[in-house]
Amino acid sequence: MFKGLTKKERAWVLYDVGNSAFTMLACSLIPIYFKMLAIGDAPGQITGDQATAYYSISIAVVTVIVALLGPVCGAIADHKDRKKIFFQTVVALGVAGCILNGFATSWTMFIVIYVLAKIFYAMSLTFYDSMLNDITTQDRMDQVSSYGYAWGYIGSCIPFILAMIAYILGGGLSEDLMLFPPRVGMIIGFTVTGVWWLIVTIPLLKEYKQVNYVEAERGEITDVFRKIGGTLKKIAGSDKKVLFFLIAFFLYIDGVGTIIDNCINIGTDLGLPTVGQVVFLLATQVVAFGGSLVFARLSKKFDTVTLILVCIVGYFCVCLYALTLNTLLEFGILAFGVGCFQGSIQSLSRSYFSKIIPPENSGEYFGIYDIFAKGASFLGSAVIAWVKLAGGTINIAVASLAVFFALGFVFLRLSDKQPLAR
């Protein structure tokens, strides 16, 4: 299954398989579960527009909280023997929140638990990404990181299919197929996802050992804020390689995130059948699996920046292709193009960043990295909204995202030309 990986590398890759199940559920069924509880005429329930607004606000809250906590928790976790403790704590809380979410009896309870679970999930990724320096060597980072995304995409399909079956048998598509109440289907969906997330995390909890760390100085909290301030000044001042990369990353990952978040909106605006869209999006997971493995192999022959640039150009072409979209088949071709580069651009960005930062401060740096990552799709979504409000088509809106990839290409080239600051 993971040919050529060490025991520690396999354990690390498996966490991608686990957490991706929650990501898949969040992108598909969780909004549906929420609206199932929220929308109605009964006391305490709300309208569809209010439900959409409250759900969007909750995601924004998660983004802000994680952006604020990421660098602080990451910096604390960089201290000796802290990273594993922090990681297993947020994973346990995230899994518990995921399972409890299925038992929510009101939309307010549902959204509060979901926000907490999403925060713990996001924090676990900060610690998880920063572990890459501890579990492998620099020359293997591209390959290992790519394997993580690859198996994460394909592995997430297993619990998702089970959750989807439970949703269908709960009357999600038709009452004729209903075998049990919808809420039972919701409980099954969340429980399967949470249990899957926990089980495939166990190998990493057993195998991981922090290798790179810093010693705490003076008061720990005071030291953390002093370090973060110093790191930000260093990045803005002398470490142009990291600075230009973070700017590039924010630009192109914003484009990636916007396309992922708006896939269903694209198809809906074009009047395409929903079932066909879901089938193609599931197929995209399989394509992303294959694409990540291909780039993992290519990383042995080509440098990381070159491969990321190829992915950026690929996405640039995908955006321009959106101008021609009209049919379900053309939507499928777009989804295929996205799948070819989706996992690769994320995994290679993660491994490249690991190479250009001090390994002993990886938690702190990945906390900063996640600020840029969590902002993904913010500007892109604003562009899509502006084009649509101005009377433009969804085709023009998606094509407009090509600007983000063009600018990301330029700043990544600038980053590559800067010396490594250590």
C-alpha positions, 0 to 999 in steps of 0.5 A: 500500500505504501511501498518504499515508506518507512514505518514512521512515514507510513504512520504520518501518511495515515493521518491524512487518510483519517482527517480527510474523512472529516474534510469530505463530510464537511464539504458535502453532508454537514451543510445538509445535516445543518439545514435539516435541523435548522430550516422549518416553521417550528419554534426555534427554526429559521429560514433557508437564507438565515441557515446559509448565513449562519453557516457561513458565519460559523466557518468565518469564526473558525478561520479567525480563531485558528488563524489567531491560535495557530502560531501561538500553539505551534510555537509552544509545541516546538518546545521539547516533548510538547508537539505530540501532547498537543497533537493527541489532545486536539485529535481526541477533542476533534474526534469527540466533537465529530461523533457528538455532532451527530447527536445534536438535537437543535441547529444551535447545538449542532453549529456550536459543536461543529465549530469546536470540532472544526477548530480542533481539526484545523489545529491538528493539521498545524501540528501534523504538518510540522511533524514532517521535519521529524519523520523523514529527511529533506530529500524525501519530503516531496514524496512523503507529503504527496503520499499523504494527500494521495491516500487522504483523497482515496481513503476519505471515500470509504467512510464518506460512501458509508455516510452517504448510504446512511443518508440515502437510507434516512430518506435523503434522496427519496422517502421511498428509500427510507429505512430509518429516520433522517437523524439516525442517518446523521448519527451514523454518518458522523460516528463512522467518520469520527471512528475512522479518523481515530483508528487511522491516527493510532499508528502516528500516536505510537510512532511519532517522536519529536526530533527537532525542538527548542528549549523554553526560556523564561516565562513560556507564554512570554517567550512564545509571543517574543518568538512569534514577533521575532519570526514575523520581523525576520520574515518581513525583513531578511527572510525574503525566500519565506516571505515571497513564498507565503505571498505566492502560496496565499495567491495560488492556494486562494484560487485552489480553495475557491474552485474547490468551494464553488464546484457545486455552485458552478454546476448549479449555475449552469443548470447541471443535474446534481447527481451527475455533479456528485458523481464527477466530484467523487471521481475527482477524489480518485483522479487527485489520488493518481495525480498526487502519486504521479507527482510524488514520483516526479519529485525524485527527478525534478525540483519542488519549485518546478513541479509547483509551477507546473501545477500553477500553470495547470490550474491557470489553464483550468480557469481559462477552460471554464469559459467554455463550460456548458454541459455535464461532460465539460464539467467532468473535464473541468473536475478531471483537470482540478483533480490532476493538480489539486493534491499535488499543489498542496502537498508540494507546497507543504514539503517546500515550506518544510525545506525553507524553514528552521526545523526546530521552529516548524510548529511556529512557522506552520502556524503562520503558514496556516494563516495563509492557508486558512484564508484560502478562497476568501479573495477568490470568493469575493471575486466570484461574488463581484462578477456575479453581482455585476451581471457576469456569468459563472464562466467569467467568474471562474476564469477571473481566478486565473489572475491569482495563479499568474501572480502566484507564479511570479512570486514563487519564482521570486522566492526560488531566486532568494538565498536560504536564510538560516 
